[in-house]
Amino acid sequence: MPEQPLEKNDAGSSYSREFFAGQREGSDRSAQRVVGLVMDLVRPHSVVDVGCGVGAWLAAFAHAGVERVLGLDGDYVPRDMLKVPSECFVAANLREPLPIQERFDLAISLEVAEHLPTEVADRFVDTLCGLAPVVLFSAAIPLQGGTGHINERAQSWWAAKFRSRGFRAIDAIRPEIWDDESVRFWYRQNMLVYASDEALGANSRLRALADRTDPRMLDVVHPHLLSHRNEQPILGLSEFFPRWARRTGGRWRRKILGKA
């Protein structure tokens, strides 16, 4: 794996300036591709990133016109490497309750939750749901691997937690980026949108996409992960799921995107 998702814990000694510099390029490219899709879907005026690193995703949202951005992460993040103004960053231990009360249009947390202990997972989801009516969420699945992963879970495991809080899973981003190699494969594999009844009631397109989301498909595994784990050539979707692909004839993407 050429780049590991950023570790999110309170032991900052592992994170040199070179570490953050190495993360930045992949995050920049991924954010540039994905943020436009999210803006088109949600149109937020304010975004909070829980586990923001040096703020690559927030910078992309700000560049796209978001008026208010705020990032939270460990005190170890080098302030002079931030891609957003320093006043847009709050140092926080993500294993503890966060030191903010503000509410946003969109909360994001990308490849963060797997670095937190299982016992704080419910509180972490509570936090995200309390910060915004729409959450862009990505977390490592079992056997994905990465620095400091201690709670790798299937997306359906996280979806159940969001669902118990009134947030529905919406698989609107992955079909658009599944084959886009400018986006790191863990985002292509794991990224889902969660929306509250409030958000679905105010956004008919979001509601339609929620209705089209097949919960059986939340736990798909990207061929790039299997290729890395097995050191085999990368397979296309139809080779990876031969029977399923032939049976559905591509209806997964068309159904989710409303192109059926």
PyRosetta script that sets phi, psi and omega in degrees:
from pyrosetta import init, pose_from_sequence

init()
pose = pose_from_sequence("MPEQPLEKNDAGSSYSREFFAGQREGSDRSAQRVVGLVMDLVRPHSVVDVGCGVGAWLAAFAHAGVERVLGLDGDYVPRDMLKVPSECFVAANLREPLPIQERFDLAISLEVAEHLPTEVADRFVDTLCGLAPVVLFSAAIPLQGGTGHINERAQSWWAAKFRSRGFRAIDAIRPEIWDDESVRFWYRQNMLVYASDEALGANSRLRALADRTDPRMLDVVHPHLLSHRNEQPILGLSEFFPRWARRTGGRWRRKILGKA")
pose.set_psi(1, 117.6)
pose.set_omega(1, -173.0)
pose.set_phi(2, -68.6)
pose.set_psi(2, -24.1)
pose.set_omega(2, -179.4)
pose.set_phi(3, -145.1)
pose.set_psi(3, 133.5)
pose.set_omega(3, 179.6)
pose.set_phi(4, -96.4)
pose.set_psi(4, 142.9)
pose.set_omega(4, 172.2)
pose.set_phi(5, -57.5)
pose.set_psi(5, 148.8)
pose.set_omega(5, -174.9)
pose.set_phi(6, -65.0)
pose.set_psi(6, 130.9)
pose.set_omega(6, 176.7)
pose.set_phi(7, -73.0)
pose.set_psi(7, 137.8)
pose.set_omega(7, -177.3)
pose.set_phi(8, -121.1)
pose.set_psi(8, 88.5)
pose.set_omega(8, 171.4)
pose.set_phi(9, -145.1)
pose.set_psi(9, -170.5)
pose.set_omega(9, -175.7)
pose.set_phi(10, -101.6)
pose.set_psi(10, 21.4)
pose.set_omega(10, 177.8)
pose.set_phi(11, -110.4)
pose.set_psi(11, 84.1)
pose.set_omega(11, -171.5)
pose.set_phi(12, -73.9)
pose.set_psi(12, -8.6)
pose.set_omega(12, -174.7)
pose.set_phi(13, -64.2)
pose.set_psi(13, -20.3)
pose.set_omega(13, -179.2)
pose.set_phi(14, -76.5)
pose.set_psi(14, -9.8)
pose.set_omega(14, -168.4)
pose.set_phi(15, -112.6)
pose.set_psi(15, 94.6)
pose.set_omega(15, 177.5)
pose.set_phi(16, -82.2)
pose.set_psi(16, 171.6)
pose.set_omega(16, 175.7)
pose.set_phi(17, -61.7)
pose.set_psi(17, -35.9)
pose.set_omega(17, 178.8)
pose.set_phi(18, -64.5)
pose.set_psi(18, -34.8)
pose.set_omega(18, 178.3)
pose.set_phi(19, -62.0)
pose.set_psi(19, -50.1)
pose.set_omega(19, -178.8)
pose.set_phi(20, -65.6)
pose.set_psi(20, -37.2)
pose.set_omega(20, 178.2)
pose.set_phi(21, -63.4)
pose.set_psi(21, -39.3)
pose.set_omega(21, 179.2)
pose.set_phi(22, -67.8)
pose.set_psi(22, -29.5)
pose.set_omega(22, 178.5)
pose.set_phi(23, -74.1)
pose.set_psi(23, -29.3)
pose.set_omega(23, -164.8)
pose.set_phi(24, -64.1)
pose.set_psi(24, -42.9)
pose.set_omega(24, -174.2)
pose.set_phi(25, -62.2)
pose.set_psi(25, -47.6)
pose.set_omega(25, -179.8)
pose.set_phi(26, -64.5)
pose.set_psi(26, -38.4)
pose.set_omega(26, 177.8)
pose.set_phi(27, -66.5)
pose.set_psi(27, -40.8)
pose.set_omega(27, 179.1)
pose.set_phi(28, -58.9)
pose.set_psi(28, -49.6)
pose.set_omega(28, -177.2)
pose.set_phi(29, -64.2)
pose.set_psi(29, -43.1)
pose.set_omega(29, -179.5)
pose.set_phi(30, -63.7)
pose.set_psi(30, -44.5)
pose.set_omega(30, -178.5)
pose.set_phi(31, -64.5)
pose.set_psi(31, -40.5)
pose.set_omega(31, -179.4)
pose.set_phi(32, -59.5)
pose.set_psi(32, -35.2)
pose.set_omega(32, -179.5)
pose.set_phi(33, -79.1)
pose.set_psi(33, -43.2)
pose.set_omega(33, -170.6)
pose.set_phi(34, -81.6)
pose.set_psi(34, -36.4)
pose.set_omega(34, -172.9)
pose.set_phi(35, -59.4)
pose.set_psi(35, -38.8)
pose.set_omega(35, 178.0)
pose.set_phi(36, -60.4)
pose.set_psi(36, -38.9)
pose.set_omega(36, 178.6)
pose.set_phi(37, -65.4)
pose.set_psi(37, -42.2)
pose.set_omega(37, -179.2)
pose.set_phi(38, -67.9)
pose.set_psi(38, -41.6)
pose.set_omega(38, 179.3)
pose.set_phi(39, -61.3)
pose.set_psi(39, -40.3)
pose.set_omega(39, 179.7)
pose.set_phi(40, -65.3)
pose.set_psi(40, -31.6)
pose.set_omega(40, -176.4)
pose.set_phi(41, -84.7)
pose.set_psi(41, -40.1)
pose.set_omega(41, -171.0)
pose.set_phi(42, -110.9)
pose.set_psi(42, -34.7)
pose.set_omega(42, -177.7)
pose.set_phi(43, 54.3)
pose.set_psi(43, 56.8)
pose.set_omega(43, -178.2)
pose.set_phi(44, -77.7)
pose.set_psi(44, 149.5)
pose.set_omega(44, 171.3)
pose.set_phi(45, -98.0)
pose.set_psi(45, -17.4)
pose.set_omega(45, 179.6)
pose.set_phi(46, -142.2)
pose.set_psi(46, 140.9)
pose.set_omega(46, -177.0)
pose.set_phi(47, -137.9)
pose.set_psi(47, 134.2)
pose.set_omega(47, 172.9)
pose.set_phi(48, -118.2)
pose.set_psi(48, 135.7)
pose.set_omega(48, -179.9)
pose.set_phi(49, -114.3)
pose.set_psi(49, 112.9)
pose.set_omega(49, -179.8)
pose.set_phi(50, -94.1)
pose.set_psi(50, 104.4)
pose.set_omega(50, -172.6)
pose.set_phi(51, 97.1)
pose.set_psi(51, 52.7)
pose.set_omega(51, -165.8)
pose.set_phi(52, -84.8)
pose.set_psi(52, -10.5)
pose.set_omega(52, -173.6)
pose.set_phi(53, 59.3)
pose.set_psi(53, -132.4)
pose.set_omega(53, 179.4)
pose.set_phi(54, -89.3)
pose.set_psi(54, 5.6)
pose.set_omega(54, 170.1)
pose.set_phi(55, 91.4)
pose.set_psi(55, 25.9)
pose.set_omega(55, -178.7)
pose.set_phi(56, -60.6)
pose.set_psi(56, -42.6)
pose.set_omega(56, -178.8)
pose.set_phi(57, -69.7)
pose.set_psi(57, -39.1)
pose.set_omega(57, 177.4)
pose.set_phi(58, -64.1)
pose.set_psi(58, -39.6)
pose.set_omega(58, 178.6)
pose.set_phi(59, -61.4)
pose.set_psi(59, -39.1)
pose.set_omega(59, 179.0)
pose.set_phi(60, -66.5)
pose.set_psi(60, -39.5)
pose.set_omega(60, 177.1)
pose.set_phi(61, -66.0)
pose.set_psi(61, -41.6)
pose.set_omega(61, 178.1)
pose.set_phi(62, -62.5)
pose.set_psi(62, -41.3)
pose.set_omega(62, 178.2)
pose.set_phi(63, -63.4)
pose.set_psi(63, -30.9)
pose.set_omega(63, -180.0)
pose.set_phi(64, -80.2)
pose.set_psi(64, -2.6)
pose.set_omega(64, 175.0)
pose.set_phi(65, 111.4)
pose.set_psi(65, 2.4)
pose.set_omega(65, 178.2)
pose.set_phi(66, -67.1)
pose.set_psi(66, 131.1)
pose.set_omega(66, -172.5)
pose.set_phi(67, -79.2)
pose.set_psi(67, -34.8)
pose.set_omega(67, -175.2)
pose.set_phi(68, -128.6)
pose.set_psi(68, 119.8)
pose.set_omega(68, 175.7)
pose.set_phi(69, -126.3)
pose.set_psi(69, 145.4)
pose.set_omega(69, 178.1)
pose.set_phi(70, -146.0)
pose.set_psi(70, 134.1)
pose.set_omega(70, 178.4)
pose.set_phi(71, -120.0)
pose.set_psi(71, 144.5)
pose.set_omega(71, 175.9)
pose.set_phi(72, -126.1)
pose.set_psi(72, 134.9)
pose.set_omega(72, 176.1)
pose.set_phi(73, -166.8)
pose.set_psi(73, -179.0)
pose.set_omega(73, -176.4)
pose.set_phi(74, -63.2)
pose.set_psi(74, 157.6)
pose.set_omega(74, -178.6)
pose.set_phi(75, -66.5)
pose.set_psi(75, -12.5)
pose.set_omega(75, -178.8)
pose.set_phi(76, -76.1)
pose.set_psi(76, -12.0)
pose.set_omega(76, -179.0)
pose.set_phi(77, -64.0)
pose.set_psi(77, 124.8)
pose.set_omega(77, 179.9)
pose.set_phi(78, -65.6)
pose.set_psi(78, 118.7)
pose.set_omega(78, -175.2)
pose.set_phi(79, -64.8)
pose.set_psi(79, -32.9)
pose.set_omega(79, -178.1)
pose.set_phi(80, -76.5)
pose.set_psi(80, -4.5)
pose.set_omega(80, 175.9)
pose.set_phi(81, -101.4)
pose.set_psi(81, -2.2)
pose.set_omega(81, -179.4)
pose.set_phi(82, -60.3)
pose.set_psi(82, 141.3)
pose.set_omega(82, 177.9)
pose.set_phi(83, -96.3)
pose.set_psi(83, 3.8)
pose.set_omega(83, 173.9)
pose.set_phi(84, -126.7)
pose.set_psi(84, 161.4)
pose.set_omega(84, 177.9)
pose.set_phi(85, -56.6)
pose.set_psi(85, 146.7)
pose.set_omega(85, -176.0)
pose.set_phi(86, -58.7)
pose.set_psi(86, -30.1)
pose.set_omega(86, 179.3)
pose.set_phi(87, -71.6)
pose.set_psi(87, -8.5)
pose.set_omega(87, 177.1)
pose.set_phi(88, -96.0)
pose.set_psi(88, 11.9)
pose.set_omega(88, 179.3)
pose.set_phi(89, -124.7)
pose.set_psi(89, 134.6)
pose.set_omega(89, 176.7)
pose.set_phi(90, -124.9)
pose.set_psi(90, 123.2)
pose.set_omega(90, 176.2)
pose.set_phi(91, -72.0)
pose.set_psi(91, 132.5)
pose.set_omega(91, -177.1)
pose.set_phi(92, -155.2)
pose.set_psi(92, 148.4)
pose.set_omega(92, 170.6)
pose.set_phi(93, -88.4)
pose.set_psi(93, 112.5)
pose.set_omega(93, -173.5)
pose.set_phi(94, -70.9)
pose.set_psi(94, -8.7)
pose.set_omega(94, 175.5)
pose.set_phi(95, -83.3)
pose.set_psi(95, -8.0)
pose.set_omega(95, -177.1)
pose.set_phi(96, -116.3)
pose.set_psi(96, 165.8)
pose.set_omega(96, 174.2)
pose.set_phi(97, -56.0)
pose.set_psi(97, 139.8)
pose.set_omega(97, -175.2)
pose.set_phi(98, -81.5)
pose.set_psi(98, 147.4)
pose.set_omega(98, -173.9)
pose.set_phi(99, -86.7)
pose.set_psi(99, 41.2)
pose.set_omega(99, 177.6)
pose.set_phi(100, -137.8)
pose.set_psi(100, 150.8)
pose.set_omega(100, 177.8)
pose.set_phi(101, -118.5)
pose.set_psi(101, -5.5)
pose.set_omega(101, -176.0)
pose.set_phi(102, -64.9)
pose.set_psi(102, 151.7)
pose.set_omega(102, 176.6)
pose.set_phi(103, -114.7)
pose.set_psi(103, 143.8)
pose.set_omega(103, -174.3)
pose.set_phi(104, -124.3)
pose.set_psi(104, 167.0)
pose.set_omega(104, 174.6)
pose.set_phi(105, -75.7)
pose.set_psi(105, -32.1)
pose.set_omega(105, -176.6)
pose.set_phi(106, -144.2)
pose.set_psi(106, 133.3)
pose.set_omega(106, 170.5)
pose.set_phi(107, -111.0)
pose.set_psi(107, 139.9)
pose.set_omega(107, 175.6)
pose.set_phi(108, -126.8)
pose.set_psi(108, 147.1)
pose.set_omega(108, 174.0)
pose.set_phi(109, -151.4)
pose.set_psi(109, 108.7)
pose.set_omega(109, -168.7)
pose.set_phi(110, -119.9)
pose.set_psi(110, 114.9)
pose.set_omega(110, -180.0)
pose.set_phi(111, 55.9)
pose.set_psi(111, 48.8)
pose.set_omega(111, -178.6)
pose.set_phi(112, -118.7)
pose.set_psi(112, -46.5)
pose.set_omega(112, -167.9)
pose.set_phi(113, -61.3)
pose.set_psi(113, -28.3)
pose.set_omega(113, -179.7)
pose.set_phi(114, -68.5)
pose.set_psi(114, -14.0)
pose.set_omega(114, 180.0)
pose.set_phi(115, -91.8)
pose.set_psi(115, -1.6)
pose.set_omega(115, -178.0)
pose.set_phi(116, -107.5)
pose.set_psi(116, 147.1)
pose.set_omega(116, -178.4)
pose.set_phi(117, -60.4)
pose.set_psi(117, 150.6)
pose.set_omega(117, -180.0)
pose.set_phi(118, -55.5)
pose.set_psi(118, -36.4)
pose.set_omega(118, -174.8)
pose.set_phi(119, -69.2)
pose.set_psi(119, -13.3)
pose.set_omega(119, 177.5)
pose.set_phi(120, -103.5)
pose.set_psi(120, 3.1)
pose.set_omega(120, -175.5)
pose.set_phi(121, -60.5)
pose.set_psi(121, -43.9)
pose.set_omega(121, -178.9)
pose.set_phi(122, -64.2)
pose.set_psi(122, -43.3)
pose.set_omega(122, 179.0)
pose.set_phi(123, -65.4)
pose.set_psi(123, -35.5)
pose.set_omega(123, 179.3)
pose.set_phi(124, -64.4)
pose.set_psi(124, -44.4)
pose.set_omega(124, 177.6)
pose.set_phi(125, -65.5)
pose.set_psi(125, -40.2)
pose.set_omega(125, 174.7)
pose.set_phi(126, -55.1)
pose.set_psi(126, -43.9)
pose.set_omega(126, -178.8)
pose.set_phi(127, -61.4)
pose.set_psi(127, -48.7)
pose.set_omega(127, -178.9)
pose.set_phi(128, -61.6)
pose.set_psi(128, -43.8)
pose.set_omega(128, -179.1)
pose.set_phi(129, -67.5)
pose.set_psi(129, -28.5)
pose.set_omega(129, 178.3)
pose.set_phi(130, -78.6)
pose.set_psi(130, -20.3)
pose.set_omega(130, -177.7)
pose.set_phi(131, -82.5)
pose.set_psi(131, -28.0)
pose.set_omega(131, -174.6)
pose.set_phi(132, -161.2)
pose.set_psi(132, 156.1)
pose.set_omega(132, 177.6)
pose.set_phi(133, -78.3)
pose.set_psi(133, -12.9)
pose.set_omega(133, 177.5)
pose.set_phi(134, -130.8)
pose.set_psi(134, 135.3)
pose.set_omega(134, -178.4)
pose.set_phi(135, -127.3)
pose.set_psi(135, 127.9)
pose.set_omega(135, 170.8)
pose.set_phi(136, -97.2)
pose.set_psi(136, 117.7)
pose.set_omega(136, -167.3)
pose.set_phi(137, -132.4)
pose.set_psi(137, 139.0)
pose.set_omega(137, 176.7)
pose.set_phi(138, -147.7)
pose.set_psi(138, 129.8)
pose.set_omega(138, 179.6)
pose.set_phi(139, -146.1)
pose.set_psi(139, 145.3)
pose.set_omega(139, -174.1)
pose.set_phi(140, -64.1)
pose.set_psi(140, 141.2)
pose.set_omega(140, 179.0)
pose.set_phi(141, -92.0)
pose.set_psi(141, 166.1)
pose.set_omega(141, 177.8)
pose.set_phi(142, -54.9)
pose.set_psi(142, 135.6)
pose.set_omega(142, 179.3)
pose.set_phi(143, 73.9)
pose.set_psi(143, 4.9)
pose.set_omega(143, 176.7)
pose.set_phi(144, -65.2)
pose.set_psi(144, -41.7)
pose.set_omega(144, 179.5)
pose.set_phi(145, 80.2)
pose.set_psi(145, 159.3)
pose.set_omega(145, -179.7)
pose.set_phi(146, 149.9)
pose.set_psi(146, 164.2)
pose.set_omega(146, -178.1)
pose.set_phi(147, -63.9)
pose.set_psi(147, 123.1)
pose.set_omega(147, 173.0)
pose.set_phi(148, 72.3)
pose.set_psi(148, 19.7)
pose.set_omega(148, 178.8)
pose.set_phi(149, -76.5)
pose.set_psi(149, 121.0)
pose.set_omega(149, -179.2)
pose.set_phi(150, -126.3)
pose.set_psi(150, -2.7)
pose.set_omega(150, -179.6)
pose.set_phi(151, -148.4)
pose.set_psi(151, 61.7)
pose.set_omega(151, 177.2)
pose.set_phi(152, -76.8)
pose.set_psi(152, 127.0)
pose.set_omega(152, -176.5)
pose.set_phi(153, -137.8)
pose.set_psi(153, 153.7)
pose.set_omega(153, 173.5)
pose.set_phi(154, -65.2)
pose.set_psi(154, 152.6)
pose.set_omega(154, 179.4)
pose.set_phi(155, -61.7)
pose.set_psi(155, -30.5)
pose.set_omega(155, 178.3)
pose.set_phi(156, -64.6)
pose.set_psi(156, -29.0)
pose.set_omega(156, 177.7)
pose.set_phi(157, -65.4)
pose.set_psi(157, -45.5)
pose.set_omega(157, 177.5)
pose.set_phi(158, -69.8)
pose.set_psi(158, -38.5)
pose.set_omega(158, -179.2)
pose.set_phi(159, -60.2)
pose.set_psi(159, -36.6)
pose.set_omega(159, 178.6)
pose.set_phi(160, -64.1)
pose.set_psi(160, -37.0)
pose.set_omega(160, 178.9)
pose.set_phi(161, -68.5)
pose.set_psi(161, -43.3)
pose.set_omega(161, 176.9)
pose.set_phi(162, -64.6)
pose.set_psi(162, -40.9)
pose.set_omega(162, -178.4)
pose.set_phi(163, -61.9)
pose.set_psi(163, -38.1)
pose.set_omega(163, 179.8)
pose.set_phi(164, -66.6)
pose.set_psi(164, -14.4)
pose.set_omega(164, 177.6)
pose.set_phi(165, -105.6)
pose.set_psi(165, 11.6)
pose.set_omega(165, 175.5)
pose.set_phi(166, 84.5)
pose.set_psi(166, 18.1)
pose.set_omega(166, 179.5)
pose.set_phi(167, -110.1)
pose.set_psi(167, 124.6)
pose.set_omega(167, -178.7)
pose.set_phi(168, -93.0)
pose.set_psi(168, 144.0)
pose.set_omega(168, 177.3)
pose.set_phi(169, -77.0)
pose.set_psi(169, 137.5)
pose.set_omega(169, 179.2)
pose.set_phi(170, -131.0)
pose.set_psi(170, 114.9)
pose.set_omega(170, -176.9)
pose.set_phi(171, -95.4)
pose.set_psi(171, 69.2)
pose.set_omega(171, -174.5)
pose.set_phi(172, -101.4)
pose.set_psi(172, -22.4)
pose.set_omega(172, -173.7)
pose.set_phi(173, -92.7)
pose.set_psi(173, -42.8)
pose.set_omega(173, -174.3)
pose.set_phi(174, -58.4)
pose.set_psi(174, -42.4)
pose.set_omega(174, 179.4)
pose.set_phi(175, -60.9)
pose.set_psi(175, -27.3)
pose.set_omega(175, -178.9)
pose.set_phi(176, -79.6)
pose.set_psi(176, -26.1)
pose.set_omega(176, -173.3)
pose.set_phi(177, -116.6)
pose.set_psi(177, 1.6)
pose.set_omega(177, -171.6)
pose.set_phi(178, -52.1)
pose.set_psi(178, -41.0)
pose.set_omega(178, -176.7)
pose.set_phi(179, -102.8)
pose.set_psi(179, 9.8)
pose.set_omega(179, -175.6)
pose.set_phi(180, -90.7)
pose.set_psi(180, 104.4)
pose.set_omega(180, -175.6)
pose.set_phi(181, -75.2)
pose.set_psi(181, -3.8)
pose.set_omega(181, 172.7)
pose.set_phi(182, -75.1)
pose.set_psi(182, -13.5)
pose.set_omega(182, 179.4)
pose.set_phi(183, -105.4)
pose.set_psi(183, 130.8)
pose.set_omega(183, 178.9)
pose.set_phi(184, -56.8)
pose.set_psi(184, 141.2)
pose.set_omega(184, -169.5)
pose.set_phi(185, -63.8)
pose.set_psi(185, -28.8)
pose.set_omega(185, -179.0)
pose.set_phi(186, -66.7)
pose.set_psi(186, -30.4)
pose.set_omega(186, 173.4)
pose.set_phi(187, -70.7)
pose.set_psi(187, -42.7)
pose.set_omega(187, 179.8)
pose.set_phi(188, -61.9)
pose.set_psi(188, -29.9)
pose.set_omega(188, -177.6)
pose.set_phi(189, -86.4)
pose.set_psi(189, -35.9)
pose.set_omega(189, -164.9)
pose.set_phi(190, -112.5)
pose.set_psi(190, -10.1)
pose.set_omega(190, -168.0)
pose.set_phi(191, -80.3)
pose.set_psi(191, 120.8)
pose.set_omega(191, 177.1)
pose.set_phi(192, -130.0)
pose.set_psi(192, 157.5)
pose.set_omega(192, 172.5)
pose.set_phi(193, -105.8)
pose.set_psi(193, 139.1)
pose.set_omega(193, 173.4)
pose.set_phi(194, -121.2)
pose.set_psi(194, 135.9)
pose.set_omega(194, -176.4)
pose.set_phi(195, -136.5)
pose.set_psi(195, 141.9)
pose.set_omega(195, 178.6)
pose.set_phi(196, -80.2)
pose.set_psi(196, 168.1)
pose.set_omega(196, 174.5)
pose.set_phi(197, -58.1)
pose.set_psi(197, -36.2)
pose.set_omega(197, 177.6)
pose.set_phi(198, -57.9)
pose.set_psi(198, -48.6)
pose.set_omega(198, -178.3)
pose.set_phi(199, -68.1)
pose.set_psi(199, -40.8)
pose.set_omega(199, -178.8)
pose.set_phi(200, -67.1)
pose.set_psi(200, -34.8)
pose.set_omega(200, 178.4)
pose.set_phi(201, -68.5)
pose.set_psi(201, -27.3)
pose.set_omega(201, -177.5)
pose.set_phi(202, -94.6)
pose.set_psi(202, -8.3)
pose.set_omega(202, -174.0)
pose.set_phi(203, -135.9)
pose.set_psi(203, 98.3)
pose.set_omega(203, -174.9)
pose.set_phi(204, -65.1)
pose.set_psi(204, -34.2)
pose.set_omega(204, 178.7)
pose.set_phi(205, -67.3)
pose.set_psi(205, -42.2)
pose.set_omega(205, 177.5)
pose.set_phi(206, -61.2)
pose.set_psi(206, -41.2)
pose.set_omega(206, 179.9)
pose.set_phi(207, -65.0)
pose.set_psi(207, -41.0)
pose.set_omega(207, 179.0)
pose.set_phi(208, -64.3)
pose.set_psi(208, -39.6)
pose.set_omega(208, 178.6)
pose.set_phi(209, -67.9)
pose.set_psi(209, -35.4)
pose.set_omega(209, 175.6)
pose.set_phi(210, -63.5)
pose.set_psi(210, -41.2)
pose.set_omega(210, 179.7)
pose.set_phi(211, -65.6)
pose.set_psi(211, -29.5)
pose.set_omega(211, -178.8)
pose.set_phi(212, -86.0)
pose.set_psi(212, -13.1)
pose.set_omega(212, -177.8)
pose.set_phi(213, -70.2)
pose.set_psi(213, 126.9)
pose.set_omega(213, 179.3)
pose.set_phi(214, -92.7)
pose.set_psi(214, 111.4)
pose.set_omega(214, -177.7)
pose.set_phi(215, -61.3)
pose.set_psi(215, -21.1)
pose.set_omega(215, 178.7)
pose.set_phi(216, -69.8)
pose.set_psi(216, -17.9)
pose.set_omega(216, -176.3)
pose.set_phi(217, -100.0)
pose.set_psi(217, 6.4)
pose.set_omega(217, -178.3)
pose.set_phi(218, -65.8)
pose.set_psi(218, -30.6)
pose.set_omega(218, -172.7)
pose.set_phi(219, -96.1)
pose.set_psi(219, 26.7)
pose.set_omega(219, 178.0)
pose.set_phi(220, -63.6)
pose.set_psi(220, 149.0)
pose.set_omega(220, 179.4)
pose.set_phi(221, -113.3)
pose.set_psi(221, 131.0)
pose.set_omega(221, -177.4)
pose.set_phi(222, -75.2)
pose.set_psi(222, 138.7)
pose.set_omega(222, 178.2)
pose.set_phi(223, -55.8)
pose.set_psi(223, -28.7)
pose.set_omega(223, 179.1)
pose.set_phi(224, -62.9)
pose.set_psi(224, -35.2)
pose.set_omega(224, 178.3)
pose.set_phi(225, -66.6)
pose.set_psi(225, -45.3)
pose.set_omega(225, 179.9)
pose.set_phi(226, -65.4)
pose.set_psi(226, -37.6)
pose.set_omega(226, 177.9)
pose.set_phi(227, -61.9)
pose.set_psi(227, -43.0)
pose.set_omega(227, 179.7)
pose.set_phi(228, -65.9)
pose.set_psi(228, -44.0)
pose.set_omega(228, -176.5)
pose.set_phi(229, -68.1)
pose.set_psi(229, -34.9)
pose.set_omega(229, -173.9)
pose.set_phi(230, -105.7)
pose.set_psi(230, -2.7)
pose.set_omega(230, -178.2)
pose.set_phi(231, 53.6)
pose.set_psi(231, 44.4)
pose.set_omega(231, 178.5)
pose.set_phi(232, -112.6)
pose.set_psi(232, 160.2)
pose.set_omega(232, 176.2)
pose.set_phi(233, -59.2)
pose.set_psi(233, 146.2)
pose.set_omega(233, 179.2)
pose.set_phi(234, -65.7)
pose.set_psi(234, 131.5)
pose.set_omega(234, 179.9)
pose.set_phi(235, -100.6)
pose.set_psi(235, 150.1)
pose.set_omega(235, 172.4)
pose.set_phi(236, -77.1)
pose.set_psi(236, 168.1)
pose.set_omega(236, -177.4)
pose.set_phi(237, -59.5)
pose.set_psi(237, -40.4)
pose.set_omega(237, -176.5)
pose.set_phi(238, -70.4)
pose.set_psi(238, -29.3)
pose.set_omega(238, 176.4)
pose.set_phi(239, -77.2)
pose.set_psi(239, -33.7)
pose.set_omega(239, -177.4)
pose.set_phi(240, -72.5)
pose.set_psi(240, -39.2)
pose.set_omega(240, 177.3)
pose.set_phi(241, -118.2)
pose.set_psi(241, 64.0)
pose.set_omega(241, -170.6)
pose.set_phi(242, -58.3)
pose.set_psi(242, -48.7)
pose.set_omega(242, -177.8)
pose.set_phi(243, -69.3)
pose.set_psi(243, -44.9)
pose.set_omega(243, -178.8)
pose.set_phi(244, -63.1)
pose.set_psi(244, -41.9)
pose.set_omega(244, -178.5)
pose.set_phi(245, -64.9)
pose.set_psi(245, -42.2)
pose.set_omega(245, 179.4)
pose.set_phi(246, -65.9)
pose.set_psi(246, -38.3)
pose.set_omega(246, -176.9)
pose.set_phi(247, -69.5)
pose.set_psi(247, -40.4)
pose.set_omega(247, -176.6)
pose.set_phi(248, -87.9)
pose.set_psi(248, -21.5)
pose.set_omega(248, 178.6)
pose.set_phi(249, 57.4)
pose.set_psi(249, 33.2)
pose.set_omega(249, 178.7)
pose.set_phi(250, 83.4)
pose.set_psi(250, 8.6)
pose.set_omega(250, -176.7)
pose.set_phi(251, -67.2)
pose.set_psi(251, -20.7)
pose.set_omega(251, 178.3)
pose.set_phi(252, -55.2)
pose.set_psi(252, -52.2)
pose.set_omega(252, -178.7)
pose.set_phi(253, -68.3)
pose.set_psi(253, -44.0)
pose.set_omega(253, -175.8)
pose.set_phi(254, -66.0)
pose.set_psi(254, -39.1)
pose.set_omega(254, -179.1)
pose.set_phi(255, -65.6)
pose.set_psi(255, -46.3)
pose.set_omega(255, -177.8)
pose.set_phi(256, -65.4)
pose.set_psi(256, -39.6)
pose.set_omega(256, -176.2)
pose.set_phi(257, -87.8)
pose.set_psi(257, 2.1)
pose.set_omega(257, 177.0)
pose.set_phi(258, 75.3)
pose.set_psi(258, 26.7)
pose.set_omega(258, -177.7)
pose.set_phi(259, -107.3)
pose.set_psi(259, 10.0)
pose.set_omega(259, -179.0)
pose.set_phi(260, -69.2)
pose.dump_pdb("model.pdb")
